[in-house]
Amino acid sequence: MTPRFPDPYGERAPLTPAPSRLSAMLISLALWPLRVAAARATLRQLAALDARALADIGLRPADVNDATALPLAAEPGQFLAERAAGRRVANPGLGGRPRPARRRPRLAKTGS
């Protein structure tokens, strides 16, 4: 008698076939222009923000400018997230903002 292992799907496996690799590739290729258009629209919205609003999310205007220079196949959201994460690692207590310059304390003048 052969051992019987429990079937994770109950008595029978589901009959819905997974999409073939070719059809998944064709769907991805057909949706690519829509993904590019959505990413470029997001970049336009980010470019419309001022430097202070970008600093609130850990970015600088130069980061958005650099993201617009990426090839169309690149993911600008991932690029910007990596930039912001790198800035948070470099300045953990400041939320990505540059450190303010230190002021030297003024010495009190002694009157003679």
Buried (B, 14 or more C-beta within 10 A) or exposed (E): EEEEEEEEEEEEEEEEEEEEEEEEEEEEEEEEEEEBEEBBEBBEEBEEBEEEEBBEEBBBBEBBEBBEEBEEEEEBBEBBEEBBEEBBEEBEEBEBBEEEEEEEEEEEEEEE
